[in-house]
Amino acid sequence: MPKFKSPIANRQSPIVILGIDPGLADTGFGVIEKLGHQLTAIDCGSIKTPAKTLIENRLKTIYQELNKLIKKYRPQLIGVEQIFFAKNAKTAIAVSQARGVILLTAGQHHIPIVEFSPLQVKMALTSYGQASKNQVEQMVKIILKLKSIPKPDDAADALAIAICSANQS
């Protein structure tokens, strides 16, 4: 997991925001700090669950790993991508189950949640609702002043969601 050092650690307390890109196989996460208009990446990665594992165990893994992230970073806000699947109901159901665990976990910690559609994320970062995945990733890199595009893709998506959350807060 990449770690990012915050250049604003010794000033007034920043707002910590956790962005989450829900998925059953890969739940992306991105943690940023917001101080004034400055956004700084703190951490990002993906919670992975093996495909051949029972669904209840996969959801438990997401729950446990998300709890660890919340305890470690103590976010004041969580941004979550809304589900938008028109073609594959099976995928939508699995992602919905993971998303339910994410919303439950945030609720248990009394952390406010903001939700964004994929279109809203693209518009917020690129001003173009049909932006490609690469265009969004490039904007994440630029906005957070990173040396490279965060990997895996789910982590970059989660950072994009965190950026949207920061801009709304």
C-alpha positions in Angstrom: 0.0 0.0 0.0 1.4 3.4 -0.9 1.8 5.9 1.9 1.9 9.6 1.5 3.5 12.0 3.9 1.5 15.0 4.8 3.3 18.4 4.5 0.6 19.9 6.7 0.8 17.7 9.7 2.1 20.3 12.1 -0.5 23.0 11.4 -4.1 23.2 12.5 -6.0 20.0 12.3 -7.1 19.1 8.7 -10.3 17.3 7.9 -9.6 13.6 7.1 -11.8 12.2 4.4 -12.1 8.5 3.4 -13.2 7.8 -0.2 -14.6 4.4 -1.0 -15.1 2.7 -4.4 -17.4 -0.3 -3.4 -16.8 -3.7 -4.9 -17.0 -7.3 -3.7 -13.7 -8.4 -5.2 -11.9 -5.1 -4.8 -13.1 -2.2 -2.6 -10.9 0.7 -3.3 -10.1 3.2 -0.5 -8.4 6.6 -0.5 -7.6 8.8 2.5 -7.0 12.5 2.0 -6.5 15.5 4.3 -8.2 18.8 3.6 -6.8 22.0 5.1 -8.4 25.1 3.6 -8.3 24.5 -0.2 -5.2 22.2 0.0 -5.8 18.4 -0.4 -3.1 15.9 0.5 -3.1 12.2 -0.1 -2.4 10.1 3.0 -3.0 6.5 1.9 -4.8 4.4 -0.7 -5.3 0.8 -1.7 -7.8 -1.9 -2.2 -9.5 -4.4 0.1 -9.4 -7.6 -1.9 -11.6 -10.7 -1.3 -11.0 -14.0 -3.1 -13.7 -15.0 -5.6 -14.1 -18.6 -4.3 -14.7 -17.4 -0.7 -18.2 -17.6 0.7 -20.0 -14.3 0.3 -20.5 -13.8 4.0 -16.8 -14.1 4.6 -16.0 -11.7 1.8 -18.4 -9.1 3.3 -16.8 -9.8 6.8 -13.4 -9.1 5.3 -14.6 -5.7 3.9 -16.2 -4.9 7.3 -13.0 -5.8 9.3 -10.6 -4.0 6.9 -12.8 -0.9 6.8 -13.0 -0.8 10.6 -9.1 -0.9 10.7 -8.9 2.0 8.3 -11.4 4.0 10.3 -9.6 3.3 13.5 -6.2 4.2 12.0 -7.2 7.4 10.1 -10.3 8.6 12.1 -12.0 10.2 9.1 -14.6 12.9 9.7 -16.3 12.2 6.4 -16.7 9.2 4.2 -17.5 9.5 0.4 -19.0 6.5 -1.3 -19.7 5.9 -5.0 -23.3 5.1 -5.8 -24.0 2.0 -7.8 -24.9 2.4 -11.4 -25.2 -0.9 -13.3 -27.9 -1.2 -16.0 -26.7 -4.4 -17.6 -25.4 -6.9 -15.1 -27.9 -7.6 -12.2 -25.6 -10.2 -10.6 -22.7 -7.7 -10.3 -25.1 -5.0 -9.1 -26.3 -7.2 -6.3 -22.8 -8.2 -5.2 -21.6 -4.6 -5.2 -24.8 -3.5 -3.4 -24.0 -6.0 -0.6 -20.5 -4.6 -0.2 -21.9 -1.1 -0.3 -24.3 -2.0 2.5 -21.5 -3.2 4.7 -19.6 0.1 4.0 -22.7 2.2 4.9 -23.3 0.1 8.0 -19.7 0.5 9.1 -19.7 4.2 8.7 -23.0 4.4 10.6 -21.6 2.4 13.5 -18.8 4.9 13.8 -21.2 7.9 13.4 -19.3 9.2 10.4 -21.3 11.3 7.9 -21.6 9.9 4.4 -21.8 11.6 1.1 -22.6 9.7 -2.1 -21.7 10.4 -5.7 -22.6 8.9 -9.0 -19.8 8.0 -11.4 -21.1 10.9 -13.6 -20.7 13.3 -10.7 -17.2 12.2 -10.0 -16.2 12.6 -13.6 -17.8 16.1 -13.8 -16.2 17.2 -10.5 -12.7 16.2 -11.5 -12.7 16.8 -15.3 -15.7 19.0 -16.0 -16.7 16.3 -18.6 -19.3 13.6 -17.7 -17.9 11.2 -20.4 -14.3 11.5 -19.2 -12.3 8.3 -19.6 -10.9 6.4 -16.6 -7.4 7.7 -17.5 -8.6 11.3 -17.6 -10.0 11.0 -14.1 -6.8 9.2 -12.9 -4.7 12.0 -14.4 -6.7 14.6 -12.5 -6.4 12.7 -9.3 -2.6 12.8 -9.8 -2.6 16.5 -10.6 -5.0 17.6 -7.8 -3.2 15.6 -5.1 0.3 16.5 -6.6 1.3 12.8 -6.8 4.3 11.6 -8.8 2.3 8.8 -10.5 -1.3 7.6 -10.9 -2.3 5.6 -7.8 -2.7 1.9 -8.3 -4.8 -0.2 -8.4 -7.5 1.5 -10.4 -10.0 1.1 -7.5 -7.6 3.1 -5.2 -7.5 5.9 -7.8 -11.3 5.9 -8.1 -11.5 6.0 -4.3 -9.2 9.1 -4.2 -11.4 10.7 -6.8 -14.4 10.1 -4.6 -12.5 11.6 -1.6 -11.7 14.7 -3.7 -15.4 15.1 -4.5 -16.2 14.7 -0.8 -13.7 17.4 0.1 -15.0 19.8 -2.4 -18.6 19.3 -1.1 -17.6 19.6 2.6 
